[in-house]
Amino acid sequence: MHTVSGAVLERWSALADEQVVSQVLEGQTALFELLMRRHNERLYRAIRAILRDDRDTEDVMQQAYVNAYAHLRQFDGRAAFATWLTRIAVNEALARARQRGRYQPLDIDTMEAIDTPITSHPAPDPERQAISRELSGIIEAAIDRLPDGSREVFVLREVQGLDTGETAASLGISEDAVKTRLSRAKAMLRRSLAERAGIVTPTVFAFQDPRCDRVVAAVLRRIE
């Protein structure tokens, strides 16, 4: 399998994920690259929220894509392809974390949710935007310090922008658990940094093009 040219990807880009999957299963295997490029940032954020390590995250991303490709015929459309793919990635990440003894979720689902909204801020001016960019590393470090279980919920809901149902399906937990963990995560982050600046969470854990290309190329080599 070889990398698809930009022109080819552009020609197929209007297809929904499920249509691309059908094309891959019918022999257009190179189009799997399109699926990877569509979902790289989502998978990166979900996996990194669990592992908190960039190198391990890339390794697990590759394995998750290889697993998905190998079992693509098992995708039955009952959930969105992105959810199915994220669930594979989350399972792989949890297995890696537990293997290394680095994942110890707190019993937070039965704890009372802290339901205090984060203070809203006016539209950022250029100076505030510059400050927010400089604080990205601080924000990411603060998110990394969230408890296992809360951290990945926060990233999928507030950084990646998934809704409650899709987050629950991606992580294999209940919607009530998502709400509780998210509320707790917000409260913890608010105490540490939310009062310091107008934080724009979509800018954190961005999946930059060089990393995207590296992961795609590595997966294509493995499934060739």
N, C-alpha and C positions, 0 to 999 in steps of 0.2 A: 504494500500500500504506500502511495506517495502523497506528499502534501498537495492539496488542490490549489490551483491558481486563484488569485483574487477574482478574476472574471468569472470563473466557474462558480465560486461561492456566491458571488453576487447574483448569478442567474437563478440559483436555487434558494436564495435567502428569503423569498416570499412564502415558502412552504412552512406550514406549522411543524412543530417537532414531530408529531405523530406521522405526518406525511414523509418527513425525512427518514424516520425510522423504517417506514415501509420501503423506501427506496434503497436503504442500506441492506435490508433483508432480501431484497430482490436482486442484489448483486452490485449496487452502486456503493461499495464499501468505503470509497474515498470520502463520501459525504459525511461519514462519522466525524470528520474534522469540523464540519459546520456545527454539529451538536456540541462538540467540545468548546469551540470558541464562543458559542452562545452562553454556555453555563460555567465557564471557567471561574469567573469572579464569584458566583454564588457558591460553587463547591469550595473554592479557596477559603472563603469567609467561614463557611460552616465547619470545615475541617480544622482551620487554624484556631477557631474558637474552642475546640476541644484539645488540640495538641499544644498550642502556644509556642510553636517552633516552625520557622519558615521551611527549613530543609525537610523535616519530617512531613510537613504539610504537602510539599511537592511530591514526595515519595508516595504518600497515601492517595493524592489526587490521581497519579498515574495508575496505581493499582485499582482504584475505584473505576476508572474508565476502562481498564482492561477487563475487570469483572463485568461491567455493564455491557461491553461489547460481546463478551463470551456468552452472556445470558440474555441477549437482546430479544430473542424470541419469547422470553418469559414476560416481557412487558405486554400487559393485556389492556391497557387503556383505562383501567378503573380509576387510576389517579393520573394526574398530569405527568408527562414524561419528566419534567423538571423535579417533581416531588419524588418520583420513583428513583431518579438518579441521585438526588440528594440523600435519600434514605440509604442507598448503597454506600455512598461516601461517608455518612455518619457512622454506619456500622463498622466500616473499615477503620475509621479514626478511633472509635471507642475500643476496638480490638487492639489497636496499636498502643493506645494510652494505658489500657489495663494490663497489657503484656509488660509494660515498663513500670507498672505500679505508680502511675502518675495521675490517676483519675479517681477521686474520692468524693462523689457527690454527697452533699449534705441532705438531711431529711427535711427539705424545705417545702415540699408540697403540702404538708399538713400544718405548716406554720402560718400564722395570720399574715395576710398580705398587707403591705404598707402602701396605701393607696393615696399618696400625696403627689399631685401632678408636678412635673418639672416646670419651673418658671419659664414662660415664653419670653422671647426677645424680639425686638423690632428687627426689620430687615437689616442685615449687616451692611455697613458702609465699607469702602475699600480698606480702611485701616483695620476694621474688625475682621475682615476676610483674611488679611495678612496674618493677623494674630492667630486666627483659627488654624491656618495652615501650619504655623510654627508649633502649635500645640498638638498637632496630630500624634506625634510620638508620645506625648504625655497621656493623651486620651487612650491610645492603644494600650499603653502600659496599665492604665487604670482598668480597662476592660479585662486585660489579662489577669488582673488580681481578683476578679469576681469569682465566686465559688463555682466549681464544676456543677453543671446542671443549669445554673442561672446564666452563665456566660454565653453558651451557644444559643439560648433562647433570645437573649438581648441582641446578639449579632444578627440572627435571622430576622427578627421582628423589626429592630430599629435601624440596623445598618443595611441589611439586604432588602427590607421592606416587605417581607412576607406577611400575610394576614395570620390570624390566630389559628385557623383551621389548617392552613398549609404548613405552618410551623409545627403544629402538633403531629401532623402526618409525617413530616420529614424526620422528626426526632423520635417518633413512636411513643408519644406521651399524650395525656388528655389535654383538652383545651383549657380546662380549669388549671391544670398544672402550668401550662404556658402563661396564663394570666398571673398566677401567683409568683412564678419565677421572674417574670418581667417586671412586676411591681417591685419586687425585692431588689432586683438588679438596678432599677432606676433610682431607688432610694439610696443605695450604696454609692452609686456614681455621683448622685447629686451632692452627697455629703463631701465627696473628695474634690470635685472640680466643676460642677455645673454652674456654680455661682461666679466662676472666674471669667467666663467669656461666653459669647454666643456660639455654642459648639454645633458644627454641621457634621453630624455623624456619617453621612454618606461618603465623606472624604477619607475615612479611615479604612485600613486594610484593603486599599485599592489594588486591583490585580493588574499590574502594569504590563504593557505589550511584550517586553523581553521575556518576562516570566511566562506569559501566555504562550509565546512561540516555543519556549523551551519545553513546556509540559506537553504541548501538542506534538512536537517532533518526537519526544521520548515515547509517548503512547503509540504513535504511528509505527515506530520501529518495533515495538513489542508485539503489536497485533498484526504485523505484516505477514 
